[in-house]
Amino acid sequence: MSSVEDSSRPLKVLIVGAGFAGLTAAIECRKRGFDVILFEGNSSRRQLGDIISFGSNSGRIFRSWPGVEEKLDPKCHHSDGLDFRTYDDEFLCRQVWDAEAEWGKRFNGHRGEIHGVVWDHALSVGVDIRLSSKVQEYFETDTEAGVVVNGEKIAGDVVLAGDGVRSLARTIVLGFEDKPKSSGYAVYRAWMGTEKLKEDPLTAWLADPNTDHHVGWLGPDVHFLVATLQNGTAMSWVLTHKDEADVEESWSAPGYIEEAVKAIPNWAPICHAIIRATPEDRLVDWKLVFRDPLPTWIGPKRRIALIGDAAHPFLPTSIQGASQSMEDGVTAAVCLELAGKDNVPEAIRAYEKIRYPRVLATQRTGVTNRDAWHKADFDYVRKNPESVKLPRLDWILNFDCEKHAYDVYKETAESLKTDPDWKPNPVL
Ligand SMILES: Cc1cc2nc3c(=O)[nH]c(=O)nc-3n(C[C@H](O)[C@H](O)[C@H](O)COP(=O)(O)OP(=O)(O)OC[C@H]3O[C@@H](n4cnc5c(N)ncnc54)[C@H](O)[C@@H]3O)c2cc1C
C-alpha cells in the first residue's frame, strides 16, 4: 500500500464523532500517514448501548488491525447458529452459519466493550482524540475545510463528519434540516447478567457456561431475539414491535417491564419469564426512526463528507448499520490516499459514488428482513419453517471494502470527470 508523498506535509484530516464510523476513518487515515484530529463531544468514552453486530464484511476490518481480534474474541457471542421458534414456542428451524464461514468472522457483543477495544487501538496508532470537543460549526472553501470547536476555528484539508443520527454536519451539507420519520416500530432492548434466569427452570438453560445460545421467537408484527455470551454470564435481548409514538432519537429512553410484556400478550411463558428477569434499569425503549436517503453526502466544495449514521441510518433488521459505517471510514481513507493532497474534492466525490449505491441496497434489506418475519403467515411458516431464515447475502457479507476501493477508484474518478454532474439516485 502506498502512502502520501513524503515530499509534502501529510494530508490533515479532521474527523467528527468517535463512533465506529469516526474511529474507523481515523485509524485508516493514520495507517496511510495522514495527520488526524478526532473531535468527540462527550467528555469521556461512554459505555452506552447493548448488543451490536458486525458482519464478516466489517469483521475483516477489525482483523486487519493488529491485536484487535484477540481482544474482541472473549467479549463476543460465539454460537454456530440461531434457533427460530414461533411465539408459542414451537421449534421452527436452526440457521447455521457454516455456509458462510469462508466469508470471514462475525463479531457480536456489547457496543461499549467493542467500542473500548477500537478506541484503544485508535490511540495506539496515534489518533489525536479530543474529548469535550463538540463541533458547533463547519466550513469549507476551495482550499480547506474545518470546524469550530469550543469557539476555536480549526482548519484541515478535509472533514469527515461521523456525528451520528442527529448530525449537525448533515444540515451543512444539505443546506436544510432533514427531519427523521417514525418507522412505525420500536425496540425494547436490554443487556443484563443471568443470575435471575438461573433461578427459573424455564430459563435456567440459557445461562449455560459451556455454550452461547441465540434464539429468535417470531410472531405477527413482533420479533424477540435473545443472545447469551461470556460463558453464560451475560444476556442481551431485543424485542421489535409496532409503535406509533412520536420519534425520539434516543438510546436512553427508559423501558418498563410490564409494558414490554404487554407487547407480546399471548406469547410463550419463557418469553415473559426472560423479560421479567430483567432489571428494569437495564431496559431501554428505543424508537426506530427512518430517514429517506439523502440527496448527497458531501458538501458543495467537496471537502466535507458525511460518514456512518450521519449519512445513512439503518434499521436494526439489516444487521449492517455499524458495518456499513466502518466501510465508509475505510473507503474514504483509500480515496484520499489515491487522490493525493492536491485532489481532495476528487477523492470526496469518488467516496460518495463508490459507497452510495451499496449502502442504499443494503438499507433496503432492513425493511425486507423485518417484513419477512413480521408479515409472515404463521400457518405457512409452520408448514415451511425454513422460510424464516435470514437471507445471508454474499454481496453484502463476502465483501472487502478496502480492496474494492483500490480496484474501482481510478475508473470512478475518471467517470466523474466525464460526467461532472453525477448525483446519487436516492430511491429506496
Ligand atoms: C450512545 C450510543 C449507543 C448505541 N447503542 C447501540 C446498540 O446498543 N446497538 C446498536 O446496534 N447500535 C447502537 N448505537 C448505534 C451504532 O453505534 C451506530 O448505528 C453505528 O455504529 C454507526 O455509528 P456512527 O459512528 O455513524 O454513529 P454513532 O455511534 O452515533 O457515533 C456518533 C458520535 O458522534 C458524536 N457527536 C455527535 N455530534 C457531535 C458534535 N457536534 N461534535 C462532536 N462529536 C459529536 C457522538 O457523541 C457520538 O460519539 C448506539 C449509538 C450511540 C451513540
The ligand as a Tripos MOL2 file, in Angstrom:
@<TRIPOS>MOLECULE
LIG
   53    58     1     0     0
SMALL
NO_CHARGES

@<TRIPOS>ATOM
      1 C1        -24.7070    6.0250   22.8670 C.3       1 LIG1
      2 C2        -24.9900    5.1170   21.7070 C.ar      1 LIG1
      3 C3        -25.4330    3.8170   21.9430 C.ar      1 LIG1
      4 C4        -25.6800    2.9570   20.8790 C.ar      1 LIG1
      5 N1        -26.0850    1.6890   21.1350 N.ar      1 LIG1
      6 C5        -26.2780    0.8220   20.1210 C.ar      1 LIG1
      7 C6        -26.6490   -0.5280   20.3740 C.ar      1 LIG1
      8 O1        -26.8080   -0.9310   21.5120 O.2       1 LIG1
      9 N2        -26.8320   -1.3680   19.3320 N.ar      1 LIG1
     10 C7        -26.6650   -0.9500   18.0360 C.ar      1 LIG1
     11 O2        -26.8270   -1.7620   17.1160 O.2       1 LIG1
     12 N3        -26.3040    0.3210   17.7480 N.ar      1 LIG1
     13 C8        -26.1170    1.2080   18.7720 C.ar      1 LIG1
     14 N4        -25.7700    2.5000   18.5060 N.ar      1 LIG1
     15 C9        -25.6860    2.9400   17.1060 C.3       1 LIG1
     16 C10       -24.4920    2.3950   16.4360 C.3       1 LIG1
     17 O3        -23.3380    2.5640   17.2370 O.3       1 LIG1
     18 C11       -24.3660    3.1280   15.1220 C.3       1 LIG1
     19 O4        -25.5550    2.9220   14.3660 O.3       1 LIG1
     20 C12       -23.2530    2.6360   14.2480 C.3       1 LIG1
     21 O5        -22.2000    2.1200   14.9770 O.3       1 LIG1
     22 C13       -22.7550    3.7780   13.3710 C.3       1 LIG1
     23 O6        -22.0010    4.6230   14.1500 O.3       1 LIG1
     24 P1        -21.6270    6.1230   13.8410 P.3       1 LIG1
     25 O7        -20.1910    6.2500   14.1940 O.co2     1 LIG1
     26 O8        -22.0500    6.5500   12.5000 O.co2     1 LIG1
     27 O9        -22.5320    6.9490   14.8470 O.3       1 LIG1
     28 P2        -22.6120    6.9500   16.4380 P.3       1 LIG1
     29 O10       -22.2450    5.6560   17.0150 O.co2     1 LIG1
     30 O11       -23.9300    7.5260   16.7740 O.co2     1 LIG1
     31 O12       -21.4460    7.9930   16.8650 O.3       1 LIG1
     32 C14       -21.5630    9.3800   16.6520 C.3       1 LIG1
     33 C15       -20.6070   10.0880   17.6040 C.3       1 LIG1
     34 O13       -20.5580   11.4660   17.2570 O.3       1 LIG1
     35 C16       -20.5530   12.2370   18.4520 C.3       1 LIG1
     36 N5        -21.0580   13.5610   18.0990 N.ar      1 LIG1
     37 C17       -22.3150   13.9070   17.7020 C.ar      1 LIG1
     38 N6        -22.3750   15.2290   17.4350 N.ar      1 LIG1
     39 C18       -21.1480   15.7370   17.6630 C.ar      1 LIG1
     40 C19       -20.5900   17.0350   17.5590 C.ar      1 LIG1
     41 N7        -21.3160   18.1010   17.1520 N.pl3     1 LIG1
     42 N8        -19.2840   17.2090   17.8650 N.ar      1 LIG1
     43 C20       -18.5070   16.1680   18.2680 C.ar      1 LIG1
     44 N9        -18.9980   14.8900   18.3880 N.ar      1 LIG1
     45 C21       -20.2910   14.6890   18.0940 C.ar      1 LIG1
     46 C22       -21.4530   11.4400   19.3730 C.3       1 LIG1
     47 O14       -21.2410   11.7770   20.7340 O.3       1 LIG1
     48 C23       -21.0290   10.0190   19.0580 C.3       1 LIG1
     49 O15       -19.9630    9.5810   19.8420 O.3       1 LIG1
     50 C24       -25.5100    3.4080   19.5360 C.ar      1 LIG1
     51 C25       -25.0700    4.7300   19.3010 C.ar      1 LIG1
     52 C26       -24.7980    5.5760   20.3660 C.ar      1 LIG1
     53 C27       -24.2870    6.9920   20.1170 C.3       1 LIG1
@<TRIPOS>BOND
     1     1     2 1
     2     2     3 ar
     3     2    52 ar
     4     3     4 ar
     5     4     5 ar
     6     4    50 ar
     7     5     6 ar
     8     6     7 ar
     9     6    13 1
    10     7     8 2
    11     7     9 ar
    12     9    10 ar
    13    10    11 2
    14    10    12 ar
    15    12    13 ar
    16    13    14 ar
    17    14    15 1
    18    14    50 ar
    19    15    16 1
    20    16    17 1
    21    16    18 1
    22    18    19 1
    23    18    20 1
    24    20    21 1
    25    20    22 1
    26    22    23 1
    27    23    24 1
    28    24    25 2
    29    24    26 1
    30    24    27 1
    31    27    28 1
    32    28    29 2
    33    28    30 1
    34    28    31 1
    35    31    32 1
    36    32    33 1
    37    33    34 1
    38    33    48 1
    39    34    35 1
    40    35    36 1
    41    35    46 1
    42    36    37 ar
    43    36    45 ar
    44    37    38 ar
    45    38    39 ar
    46    39    40 ar
    47    39    45 ar
    48    40    41 1
    49    40    42 ar
    50    42    43 ar
    51    43    44 ar
    52    44    45 ar
    53    46    47 1
    54    46    48 1
    55    48    49 1
    56    50    51 ar
    57    51    52 ar
    58    52    53 1
@<TRIPOS>SUBSTRUCTURE
     1 LIG1         1 GROUP 0 **** ****
